[in-house]
Amino acid sequence: MSAPTRPPKLVAPLRFYRSAPRPCAYLPGLMEQLIFAELDDASAMESYDTLTHAGFRRSHNIIYRPACANCAACIPVRIVAHDFEPDKSLLRIRRRNRDTIVVLAEARATIEQFHVFQRYQRIRHPGGDMAEMTFAQYRAMIEETAVSTFVSEFRKSSGELIGAMLADQLGDGVSAVYSFFDPAHESASPGTFMILWLIDEARRRNLPYVYLGYWIEESPKMSYKTRFRPIEALGGKGWARI
């Protein structure tokens, strides 16, 4: 007699909501809205992979995507890691950071990270929502998730922490969730170096893509993303190189 088969595990569908309009952080004079859902433990990774392919992003246990009236400027982009070739300026950034040591760790917040995060917010994003975050709020940003995630710490050979990146692993890539660095080291372009490292890490894990979130052509804050080529954008016919 054959063993009885188990019934398939039923996973409740995600419930999506629409946020209230608020001023856009990237395009002055416009309002932004999001559609979002909560990722629970039962469906987190499967839902996260599927929705990332559809252009969604993660924060804490929330998956979201812009859904703004009369605006479609936010374009999801991802780097094709295996085909990436750094240009001369990116090679110079690699050399400037050759004494940087990267330490991979579980997604755990530390006071040391938080102090660098605070300096980054005060100087790079004064007046922003994250500039007033407490350590408890920072810890929630790092640790509250049901998906596979990790933190990479960037340190000088002296041991000094100069930056950190929170990233997720997907079925076909890694996703840069949030990164920050000590502005005292800005001349070495640590933010760009973090993305270069994440491309290398995707290759080490044999994953084809690095998801970078949204690119807005009209926003100078987003222009750095198109430096990493080849890069793909999500449009009406799916992902295609730009």
C-alpha positions, 0 to 999 in steps of 0.5 A: 500500500502506498503512503498517503499523500499530504494535502498541498499547503495552502497559503493565504493570498496577499492583501494589497493596500494603497497608501495616502498621497504624500509629496514625492521625495524625488520630483518636486511638485508631484505627489506619490502613492504606493501599493503595498502588502505585508509579507508573512512567514508562510509565503514570504520568499515565494511571494517576494521573488515573484513580486520583485520580478514585477518591480516591487521593493521591500522595507521591513515586512512590507513589499511595495511599488509606486502607483502614482496618478499621472506619473510613471517615472519610477522604473525598476532596474537590475544589473546583469551581473555576469555580463558587467564590465566596469569602465575606467572610472569604476575601476578607479573606485575599486582601486581607491577602496582596495584597503576596504575589508568586507565582512558578511554578517547576519541581519543584526543591528549594532550601535556601531552601525547606527552611529555611522547611519546617523552621520550619513543621514545628518549630512547626506539627507538632513530633514529627511524622514530617516534623519530622526530614526531611533536605534529601535527603529533602525534595528527594525529596519535591519532585522524585521523581515521574513525573507533571506537577508544579510548585512555587509559591513565595510571596514578599513584595514584599521577596523574602522567601520565606514559603511554597511549594506542591507541586501536580500537574496532572491532566487535569481539575484541579490537585491540592495535594500539600503546602504549608508556610509560615513561621509568623512570617506565620501572622496573614495565613493564608498556608495559606488564601491558597495554596488561593485562589491554586490555585483561581485557577490552575486557572481560568487553566488552564481546569481545573474542579477543585482536589483537596484530598485527604482531609477528616475531619469529626471532625478539626479539622485538616481543617475548613478544607477545607469553607470553599471552596465549592462542594466535592464529596466522593467517595462510593458514588455518585461525586462529589457536592456537599456 
